[in-house]
């Protein structure tokens, strides 16, 4: 890869969405060298460990070079495309340090001068500079802010700023006198990883350094040291011991599959899993599903058993709120969530993903039906965003669609419980003292035994089963 040194050429680097992603595979280029691009134009599609997304370019110009071919996995922070933006951008870039000094006037001018007001992201475009101001610190802090702005600007592929000689030495003085803002667990993490907090760019409120900032600093440092050694690695990986291609097929583990494998292994060997089962008569629930399909409130919405199962789980969580929690290993705390982001496991051509419905606990039944429909449609189209797969609290996996009676699901990392729903099919059942054919299913609830004991897990599962057996409890218990 040739490094462009001309002042008019900008290197657009693989961006980070702040979700802990460290690499992405280039699936398709939409531009070629010599093409003209405009600010916000999508130039390529990449597949991260979360989903396939499109990347927009943050400036106008002419494509000079594509540094990597399609199918290449690239680390975050690595330049992937060079764009000649012409001679108009060099002068404003040189003037940026002067414009940064007056804090009151700079925000309006800075985005136009150096492009540092907007950052390319993996999903969408146009993240504006936060309007939240840091609380005042003792001593001069303007040089530190200038250094942070310059680092982020360079990472986003904008022209690096060449500050005057006096400003290059300015950050050294406050660096030794100011204590970076960070919570004790974050300081411990930085110490364990050998990260100097004074070199970390904070993204938290009021300039606080977060765990993600520390991990980002580590990830950013790795390519600088190992990049020269990474190039020959693919050749070694692609040359395994000889095998019979007619009898075996080797599939590279990458993208969503790689992320799913890492997450499942991490969850299985971190959270002590317990799984409980219950078989329940859902005949009344199936009748209610048919009635709701004819209800005008659900016109145009997809109504199926999963909708009522989801609502039953939400009611069960409301009755047993302690199940909706997570384990904070660093702080040695149990974090009880007062909201429910309901995850729905979805099988896609790229692998298993678990997008979630934000604040599902606050939605009415029609609103929940609408959200479920949108979630499923987006997942099937391969357009699920990384943000949609973050922050889940509990998950439902419907293995019944494959004709399976039940399973022992593995927890989604960071969550406390996952409900598996088996196939609903007619079975002989004792109903009102007589054996009759009834619609029956088996539910399985896996939970993290560190924060959910057997009594709590049993109550949650029993409540879900009771609601599905008598759907009127959706009203009486809600």
N, C-alpha and C positions, 0 to 999 in steps of 0.2 A: 504494500500500500504506500503510495507516494503522499508525502505530507505537503500541503499547499502552503506557501509562505507569502503569497501576494496579499496585500492589504485588502483587496476587494473580494477575496475568496473566504467564505465561511464554511466551517466544518460542522455539519449537523450530527450530533451524537445521539446514540440510543438513549432515550430518556427513561427516567424512573418515575413510576406513579406513586411512590411512597408506600407501597404495599409489601416491601421486602423482596421484590423481584430483582434478580441479579443478572438475568440474561433473557434473550428472546431470539427466536428463529425467524429469519426473513423468508416469508412465504412467497411474496410476489412484489416486484417493482412495477409501479405504474408510470414511471418516467425513465428516460434514457439520456445519456450525455448529449448535450446540445438542446434539450427541451427547455422551454421557458416555464418557470413556475411562479406562482403568486402566493402571497401570504395566506396561510390557511389551507392551501391545496394539499390533498392527500398524495403522498409520494410512494408509499409502500404499505403492505399489510404484513404484520408480524404476529407470531404466535408466542405468547408468554406461557408461564406455568399456569396461568389462570384462564386465558381465552385468546381467541384470534381478534386482533384489533387493528385499526388503521392509524398511521402516523401522518400528521400534517406538517408541512414545512413552515417555519415561523417568519419567513421573509421572502421578498421578491428576488428573482434573478434567473440565471441560466445554469443548468446542471453541468458541472465540469467533470465529475467522476462519480461512479458508484463503486464504493470500496469493497463491497462483498456481493457475491452472486446469490441468487435465490437458493434457499436450502441451507444457508450458513447460520449457525448459532453465534450470536454476538453478545459480548458482555455489555451491561449497562455502563454508559460513559465512553464507549468506543465510537469514534467517528464512523459514520456509515455512508455519508454522501457529502460531496463538496459542491457548493453553489457559488458562482460568480455573481455577486450582487452589484457590480459596477463600482464606479469611483465615488458615488455619492455618500457612501457610508463611512468612509475613512475619517473624514473631518469631524462629523458628530462624535464618533467613538473617541477621538483624541480629546474632545472637549468635555467628556463625561466627568472626569475627576473634579473639574471646577464646578460642574452643575450639581454634584452631589453635596457639596459643602453647605449651601443654604437649605436646611431641612424643610422649610415651609414651602419653598418654590420648586424643589427638585422633582417631586412625584409626578407633576403634570408634564414635565419635559423629558424625564428619563426614558420612558418607553419609546419615545420617538428617536431619542438620541442613540441609545445603544441596544434597544430591544430587550432590556433586562426586566421590563415590567410584565412580560408575558413568557410563559414557559410551555414548551411542547409536552404533552402528556400522552399516555398510551391510549386513552379513550377521550375523544373530544379534543378541543383546542381552545386556548384563550384564557388560561388561568391567570387572573389579574393579580398584581401585587397586593398583598393583604393590607387592608386599611387599619388593622389593629396595630397600635403603636406600643413599643416596648415601654415599660416603666423606666423612669430616669435612673441611671446608675451614677455612682459617685465617680468623679473624674471624667476626662474626655473619652467619649465612646464613638465619635464620628469615624476615626480611622478604622476601627474594628468593623463598623457597618460597611465601610467602603471595601474592605477586604472580603467580607462575606458576599457582597454584591458581585464583586469581580469573579470570585470562585464560581458562584451559581451561574453567572452569565457565560463563563467559559464552558461549564458543563453542558449548558443548553445549546451550545454550538454557535454562540454569538462571537463577534470579533473581540478578542481579548483587549482589555484596556491597558495602555502603557502609562502608569501614573508618573508624575514628576519625581525626581530623586528624593526630595524631602519627605514625600508621603510614603515611600517605600520603607523608610525606617520608622515612621510614626507608630505603626501597630506594635512594635517591639516594646515600647514603654508601657502602654496599658496592659499588654499581655501578662507582664510579670506582676502587676498590681491588682488586677481584677480577678475575682474568683468566678468561673463559669457557673451559670445557674443550672443545677441538675439535682434531682432527688437522690437520696442515698442509694437505692437499688441501682439507679443508672450509673452512679459513680463506681459502685462495686463492679458492674458489668464492664465499664470502661477499663477499670484496673485489671480485671481478669483477661481482657482482650488486648491489653497493652496499648490502649488508645489514650492519647493526650487530649483531655477535654478542651484545652485552649485552642486546639486545631479543628474542632468540630463545629460545623455550621448549624446553629439551632433552628428548629422549625416549630417548636412548641409555643404556646401563648406566652407573651412577655419575654421572649428570648430564652425559654427554658429548653435545655437539651433533653431529648427523649431517647428511649431505647432504640427506636428506629434510626435516629440520627447517628448513634454509635455504630449500629450495624452498617449503615450507609458509609460511614467513614472507613470501616474495615473493608467493605466491598470496593470502595473507590481506590483504596491503597493496593489491593491485590493486582489489578491489571498492570499497574505501573511497574511492579516488580517481576511479575511472571509473564507478561505479554510476549517477550521474545521467545519464551520457552513453550508457549501454548501452541504456536503454529505447527510444529511437527507432531503434536499429540494426535490429531485426527487420523494421520497416516497409520499410526500404531494401532489405533482402535479399529480401523477399517481392515486390518490385516490379521484376523484371528487365526487360530489353528485351522488347518484345512478340514472341511466337512462336506458331506454329500448334499449339494444344493437341490437334488431331486427329492431327497428325503427330509430335509430340514430347511426352514426359512428363518433368517435372523432379522429381527425388527429392532431398529434403534430405539432406545428408551429416551424420550424427550418430550418437551411440551407438557400437556395436561397429564399424560400418562406418567411422566417422571415426577411431577408434583404430587399426583395422587399416591404413587408408591411411597414417596418420602413421608407424606402426611399420615398414611395408614400405619406405616412402620413406627413412626414417632408416637402416634396415638396408642397403638397396641402395647408398646413397651414403656409408656409413660403413665397412662391412666389405668388403674386396676379396673377392668371391666367386670360387671355383673349383668347377666341377662335373665329376665323373668318372662314367662309366657302365660297367656290366657286365651281360651277358646270361647267365643261369644256368638250368640244368635243375633244377627244384624238384619233380620227380616223386616222389622219396622223401619229401620234406617233406609233400606232399599225402597220401601214404599214411599218414604218421604222424599227420596231423590226423584222419583217419578212425579210426585205432586209438585215439587219445586220447578221441574222442567216446564210445567204448564203454567206456572205463575208468571204474570206479566212483569213482575219486578226483576225476573231473571231472563227477560227476553234478550237474545243475542249473547248471553253468557253461557259458559260451559258448566253444566251441573253434573257432578259425578260423585261416587262414594268418597273419593279423596277429599272433597270439599267439606263434607260433614265430619270426616275423621280429623281433618285439620282443626275444625271448630271445636270438636270434642277435646282435642289435646290442649287447645288454648284455654278452655274452661277448666280442665284438670290442673293446668299450671296456675290459674287464678286461685283455685282452691288450695293448691300446695305450692306457694311461691318460692320456697327454698330450693326447689328442683331446678329453677331457672338461674343457674349460677356458673361461675368458672373458678378455676384454681390458679392463683397468682403465686407461682413458685418463688419468684425473686423477693416479693414482699411477705411471703408466708401468710397469705390472706385468702379467704373465700369471698369472692365478689358476687353478691346477689344482684341480679339485673331486674330493674323495675319496668322493663320493656321486653317484648318478645320479637326477635327477628327470626321468623320461622323458615328454616331451610328445607328445601325439597330436592332430594337426590334425583339427578336427571342423567340418563345415559345418552351421550351424543357421539357422533362419528369420531370425535377427537378423544373420547374417554369420559369418565365419570366426573361430573361437576355438581356442586351444591350451591346454587344461588339461593338467596333468601328474601323473604317478604319483610320489608322493614316495618316495624311497629304493627305487626299483624294483630296484636292483642286489641288494638283500638279500631279495627275495621268491622263493619257490619258484614253480614253473610254475603250480600251482593258485592260489596267491595272486595271481600276476600276471594270470591269467585272470579272477579275481574283480574285481580292481581295474580291469581294462579294461572289463568289463561295467558296473560302476558308473559309470565315467567317461563311457561312451557314453550310458547311460540318462539321467544327469544333464544332459548337454549337450543331448540331444534335447528334454528337458522345459524347457530354458531356465533351469535352476536352478544352473548352475555358479557357484560363488562366486569373487570376485576372488582370494582366497588360493589357490584351486586352479590359477590361471593365473600365479602368481608363482613365481620361483625355478627355472624349467626349465633344464636343462643341454644336452640334445640332443632332437631331435624326429623323429617319423616322420609322413609324410604319404602316405596311401594313395590315389593318384590312379587306381589300377587299378579301383576300384569304379565309375568312370565310363567304363570301357572304353578308357582311355588307356594307351599303351605306357610312357611315361615323361615326365619333365619336368625343368626346371631350377629347383628350389625356392629361395625366398629364405629366408635364415636368420631365425629368430625373434630379435628383438633381445636381445643379451646372451648368446647361445648360440654355440657354435663349429661345430656341424654339424647337418645335417638330411638324413634319408634319405627319398627318394621311391621308392615301390613301384608298379610298373606292373601292368597286367592280366596274370593268369596264364591262358595259353591253350595248347592243343596246337599244336605246331610240329614240322616235321621236324628231327631232331637225330641226330647221329652218336653212337650208344651201343654200346659194345663192338664197334666196327668196322663197324656196320651203321646205316643210316639208318632211324630209327624215329620214330613220333609220340611226343613227350614233352611234359610240362607245363613251359612255359618262361615266364620273366618277365625284365624289365629293371629293374635297380636304378640309381638316380642318387644320388650323395652330393655335396651342396654343403657347402663348409667355408670358414671364415674364414682366408684365406691369411696373415694377420698372425701367427697362432699355430699354424696347421696347414700344414706344407709338403706338397709333392706326395708324398713318400715315405710320410709318416704317413697322409695321407688315403687313399692307395692301399692301404696295409696294412689299414686298417679296412674298406674296401669289399671287398677280397679275402677277408678273414676272414668277413664276413657271407655272401658268396656261397658260400664253401667249406662253411659250416655248413648252409646251405639245400640244397646239393647232397648233402651227407652229414650228415644230422641227428645221427648218432651222435657227431659232434664236440661236440655240446652236453654230452656226458658226458666225453669225453676231454680237451677243452680247459677245461672248467669246474672 
